[in-house]
Amino acid sequence: MAEEDGANDAAASQQDNKQQFAIRKIYMRDMSFESPNAPAVFQGEWRPQVSVDLDTRVSRHGEDTYETILRVTVTAKQEDQTAYVAEVEQAGLFVISGFDAKTLDALLGSYCPAQLFPFAREAIADMVAKGGFPQMMLAPVNFEAMYMQQRRQKQEAQAGDGDSDTEADSGQEAR
């Protein structure tokens, strides 16, 4: 039995050694800034309504190489006028191997975007300041919580698709 435990430990450590996560490259894929109502928007007191939209995309490039793109869009409105729209697509190439599908999905869906966010935050802050507005410092984001929420919504939608088929067959209205 001790020999079996030793063999299992050796196999587990070999599997751990096969797991790899590396950042190959972080780069700006796209960025834009527009202030459609300048210079009129600079008149009066600066009290903007700001919205921030985050989105991620993942694509595979080779056997163990993945590109994750984090898109951050910040829109500031002064009353009913758009003061500015700043958008950044911060991307990274990640080499990931030796992980099961669930862990790989979690790495790509939460850990990789978290690595990209500081670069995107800096780019947004610089663009907004260069546009003549007070610097926009984005708050930290919990990408793990966002990933878990998206995953839960996807599971509910899939379960809802199955339920709606059943409900439609039985003549009940989906709520």
C-alpha positions as CSV (number, residue, x, y, z in Angstrom):
1,M,0.0,0.0,0.0
2,A,2.8,2.4,0.8
3,E,4.2,1.7,-2.6
4,E,0.8,2.5,-4.2
5,D,0.6,5.8,-2.3
6,G,4.2,6.7,-3.4
7,A,3.3,5.9,-7.0
8,N,0.1,8.0,-6.8
9,D,2.1,10.9,-5.3
10,A,4.7,10.7,-8.1
11,A,2.0,10.7,-10.7
12,A,0.3,13.7,-9.1
13,S,3.6,15.6,-9.0
14,Q,4.3,14.7,-12.6
15,Q,0.8,16.1,-13.5
16,D,1.5,19.3,-11.5
17,N,4.7,19.7,-13.5
18,K,2.8,19.5,-16.7
19,Q,0.5,22.4,-15.8
20,Q,1.7,25.6,-17.3
21,F,0.5,29.2,-17.2
22,A,2.5,31.9,-18.8
23,I,1.9,35.4,-20.1
24,R,3.4,35.5,-23.6
25,K,2.4,39.1,-24.5
26,I,0.2,41.9,-23.3
27,Y,-0.8,44.5,-25.9
28,M,-3.2,47.2,-26.8
29,R,-5.5,45.8,-29.5
30,D,-7.6,48.9,-30.0
31,M,-8.3,52.2,-28.3
32,S,-10.5,55.2,-29.0
33,F,-11.5,58.5,-27.4
34,E,-14.1,60.9,-28.6
35,S,-15.6,64.0,-27.2
36,P,-18.4,64.8,-29.5
37,N,-19.6,68.0,-27.7
38,A,-16.3,69.7,-27.1
39,P,-15.7,72.5,-26.4
40,A,-19.3,73.2,-25.2
41,V,-19.0,70.4,-22.7
42,F,-16.3,72.2,-20.8
43,Q,-18.6,75.0,-19.9
44,G,-20.1,74.9,-16.4
45,E,-19.5,72.7,-13.4
46,W,-18.2,69.2,-14.1
47,R,-20.8,66.7,-12.6
48,P,-20.8,63.8,-15.0
49,Q,-22.9,60.7,-15.0
50,V,-20.4,57.9,-15.8
51,S,-21.1,54.4,-17.0
52,V,-18.5,51.6,-17.3
53,D,-19.1,48.6,-19.5
54,L,-16.7,45.5,-19.3
55,D,-16.6,42.7,-21.8
56,T,-14.2,39.8,-22.4
57,R,-13.6,37.6,-25.4
58,V,-11.4,34.5,-25.7
59,S,-10.0,32.8,-28.8
60,R,-7.6,30.0,-29.2
61,H,-4.4,30.5,-31.2
62,G,-2.5,27.2,-31.4
63,E,-2.5,24.2,-29.2
64,D,-1.9,25.9,-25.8
65,T,-2.1,29.6,-26.7
66,Y,-5.1,31.7,-26.0
67,E,-5.9,35.3,-26.6
68,T,-8.1,37.1,-24.0
69,I,-9.4,40.5,-24.9
70,L,-10.8,42.8,-22.2
71,R,-12.9,45.6,-23.6
72,V,-13.6,48.6,-21.3
73,T,-15.9,51.4,-22.4
74,V,-16.4,54.5,-20.2
75,T,-19.1,56.9,-21.2
76,A,-19.4,60.3,-19.4
77,K,-22.5,62.4,-19.9
78,Q,-22.9,66.0,-18.7
79,E,-26.7,66.5,-18.4
80,D,-28.0,65.2,-21.7
81,Q,-24.8,65.6,-23.7
82,T,-22.1,63.0,-24.1
83,A,-18.9,64.5,-22.7
84,Y,-16.7,61.6,-23.8
85,V,-16.5,58.0,-24.7
86,A,-13.2,56.2,-24.0
87,E,-12.8,52.6,-25.1
88,V,-9.9,50.2,-24.8
89,E,-9.4,46.7,-26.0
90,Q,-6.5,45.4,-23.9
91,A,-5.4,41.9,-25.0
92,G,-3.0,39.2,-23.9
93,L,-1.6,36.0,-25.2
94,F,-1.5,33.3,-22.6
95,V,0.1,29.9,-22.8
96,I,-2.0,27.5,-20.7
97,S,-1.7,23.7,-20.6
98,G,-2.3,20.8,-18.3
99,F,-5.5,22.0,-16.7
100,D,-8.9,20.3,-16.9
101,A,-11.6,22.1,-18.9
102,K,-13.3,23.7,-15.9
103,T,-10.1,25.2,-14.6
104,L,-9.1,26.3,-18.0
105,D,-12.4,28.1,-18.5
106,A,-12.0,29.8,-15.1
107,L,-8.5,30.9,-15.9
108,L,-9.6,32.4,-19.2
109,G,-12.8,33.9,-17.8
110,S,-11.5,35.5,-14.6
111,Y,-7.7,35.3,-14.1
112,C,-6.6,36.5,-17.5
113,P,-8.9,39.5,-17.6
114,A,-7.7,40.4,-14.1
115,Q,-4.1,40.5,-15.4
116,L,-5.2,42.8,-18.3
117,F,-7.3,45.2,-16.2
118,P,-4.5,47.4,-14.7
119,F,-3.2,48.1,-18.3
120,A,-6.7,49.0,-19.5
121,R,-7.3,51.2,-16.4
122,E,-4.1,53.1,-17.1
123,A,-4.9,53.6,-20.8
124,I,-8.4,54.9,-19.9
125,A,-7.0,57.3,-17.3
126,D,-4.4,58.7,-19.7
127,M,-6.9,59.1,-22.6
128,V,-9.4,60.9,-20.4
129,A,-6.8,63.3,-19.0
130,K,-5.4,64.0,-22.5
131,G,-8.9,64.7,-23.6
132,G,-9.0,67.7,-21.2
133,F,-11.2,66.0,-18.5
134,P,-10.4,65.1,-14.9
135,Q,-8.5,61.8,-14.7
136,M,-10.8,58.8,-14.6
137,M,-9.5,56.2,-12.2
138,L,-11.5,53.0,-12.5
139,A,-12.3,51.0,-9.3
140,P,-10.8,47.5,-9.0
141,V,-13.0,44.8,-10.5
142,N,-13.7,41.3,-9.0
143,F,-13.4,39.3,-12.2
144,E,-13.9,36.0,-10.4
145,A,-17.3,37.2,-9.1
146,M,-18.2,38.4,-12.6
147,Y,-17.2,35.1,-14.1
148,M,-19.2,33.1,-11.6
149,Q,-22.3,35.4,-12.2
150,Q,-22.0,34.9,-16.0
151,R,-21.6,31.2,-15.5
152,R,-24.7,31.0,-13.3
153,Q,-26.7,33.1,-15.8
154,K,-25.6,30.7,-18.6
155,Q,-26.6,27.7,-16.6
156,E,-30.0,29.2,-15.8
157,A,-30.5,30.1,-19.4
158,Q,-29.7,26.6,-20.5
159,A,-32.0,25.2,-17.8
160,G,-34.6,27.7,-18.8
161,D,-34.4,26.5,-22.5
162,G,-35.1,23.0,-21.3
163,D,-37.9,24.2,-19.1
164,S,-39.5,26.4,-21.7
165,D,-39.7,23.4,-24.1
166,T,-41.5,21.4,-21.5
167,E,-43.8,24.3,-20.5
168,A,-44.6,25.0,-24.2
169,D,-45.5,21.4,-24.7
170,S,-47.8,21.5,-21.6
171,G,-49.4,24.8,-22.7
172,Q,-48.1,26.7,-19.6
173,E,-46.8,30.2,-20.0
174,A,-43.1,30.7,-19.1
175,R,-42.5,33.4,-16.4
